[in-house]
Amino acid sequence: MPEPKIAAKKPVAVKLEAGKTYHWCTCGESKGQPFCDGAHKGTGFTPMAFTAGEAKEAYLCQCKVSKNPPYCDGAHKAL
């Protein structure tokens, strides 16, 4: 499988709604980072669906190398 594109070397803060399902971009090509806009078509990547358990602000990964996707784990600091 190809390596994902690094969309940014920092996380992005987003407000998540409790019970809502989101689709996090795994390829790095989406223009609507950190969420999928369908840019992965033909790349071998698929978005990662996740449902927010509670309403909160979260820091989502944009470098695509987090070990805790879709959440940032600080991995971008080593890039």
HELIX and SHEET records of a PDB file:
HELIX    1   1 ALA A   75  ALA A   78  5                                   4    
SHEET    1   A 2 VAL A  12  LEU A  16  0                                        
SHEET    2   A 2 LYS A  56  LEU A  60 -1                                        
SHEET    1   B 2 THR A  21  TRP A  24  0                                        
SHEET    2   B 2 MET A  48  THR A  51 -1                                        
END                                                                             
